Amino acid sequence: MDYKLEMSPAEMRELGYRVVDLIADHFAQLPDKPVGAKGDPALLRPAFLAAPPAQPVPSGEILRRLEADVFSHILNIGHPRFFAFVPGPSNFVSAMADALASGFNVFNGSWLGGSAAAAVELAVIDWFRTWCGFPEEAGGLFVSGGSMANLTALVVARHTRLDDRTAGATIYYSDQTHSSIDRALRVIGFMPDQIRRIPSDDEFRLPLDALAARVAEDRAAGLRPFAVIANAGTTNTGAIDPLAEIAGFCEAEELWMHIDGAYGAAAVISDRGRRLLRGIDLADSLSFDPHKWLFQPIECGCVLLRDAQLLKKTYRIMPEYLADVHRNVAEVNPCDYGIQLTRGFRALKVWMSVQAFGMDAFRAAVERGFVLAEIAERKLRDMANWELVTPAQMGIVCFRRREAGEKFYPRLHDAMLRDGFALATSTVLNGKTALRLCTINPRTTEDDIENTLDWLDALSEPRP
Ligand SMILES: Cc1ncc(COP(=O)(O)O)c(C=O)c1O
């Protein structure tokens, strides 16, 4: 028994090399593997229910078991033919960065606990700030993902604009807005009758006239409109709300403007993305998810505030046991800017992968996402059995099987999973189900797109 939970350097190396081999093989072999598998709960849950072993299990056996029972029953969201939800293409360098952050168990909560980690985080946040065109005084921090970024920002909005008193306050966003916004508002005490989900226009964007009318109506009723949430790439169709126009309206009406760019904001690094996201620099707060279109492994989200001090005003609490942390004002403590005290070194993976590949590669990788969706759109226009629902937009294209009823889609989904060649998922647009391809994986080839659409066609005949 080793009560110190230690391994010899040789044992650590042996385990480490095997783990690296597994990960390297995973990346190398992914295109030839199934897109993933969903386990049957009746079989999979009992498979892991055994009591924890009192004695050590040899590491080779543990890894074999992981390969056989765990990694074979997940969706490979980095697979080049994984087009479902929002793919997570990730990259090997960032996976190694996660191993390093965990191996050194870097504490990224305070300057004292991990000064260089805080410095790296500040530097990477400054890259994001610059890419998004935010002013010098802007700043932010890494969080687990888009949901936490939205929550973190909305707490700042509530604190700054409402002094945390939500009675009578109202908030506005389109019906295409991600559910994490609804959840964040629930967490921070908003009732459904304070939330205005405004029907989107023909292009699934927030219509400014309807927004203005609703705000005016609420003001006339004695309510307190306080914030608008705009989308920089909706999950459903990639639609971008008219950001600059909404920003102008928010300024005139003294409303907080939050942009949910969890899906799309990373596209600002490309020329095309920057043009499409005009006005992103005008937000009071912005969610930005490197674990989506910036190719980082989960978990890696980010929140940016136009005025970083507002994060500090909202979150900083100085208990007696952190007196040594707070003594020096020149030191930046990430824990003062968000919800977590103990937090991992998420910035490392962005930093290390940008060093390893260079920004030109990242820009080209983002551009590829746009192009692949356009290839899919062109092919779909030539396919007799399918109709386009929304054109390629921010790496997303939506389409529908002609003359198929609503039961067609769940059956097609099951057939896709059974086959494993590729995966697309459905959504509902204007009350009708549509399939959706999200093409942000830069390792997806043109053949992958062509073959996936032909395969979908074949899988649909006779109707699955
Ligand atoms: C537009 C948008 N906002 C928020 C989220 C939530 O992000 P996360 O899943 O990282 O919490 C998503 C996830 O897909 C998204 O697409």
The ligand as an ORCA input file, in Angstrom:
! r2SCAN-3c Opt
* xyz 0 1
  C     -24.703     31.034    -28.548
  C     -24.344     30.167    -27.366
  N     -24.373     30.694    -26.126
  C     -24.080     29.970    -25.026
  C     -23.735     28.640    -25.130
  C     -23.415     27.859    -23.898
  O     -22.065     27.573    -23.877
  P     -21.461     26.364    -22.978
  O     -22.101     25.117    -23.536
  O     -20.009     26.452    -23.217
  O     -21.851     26.604    -21.575
  C     -23.720     28.035    -26.410
  C     -23.398     26.601    -26.558
  O     -23.471     26.035    -27.604
  C     -24.013     28.815    -27.545
  O     -23.999     28.294    -28.783
*
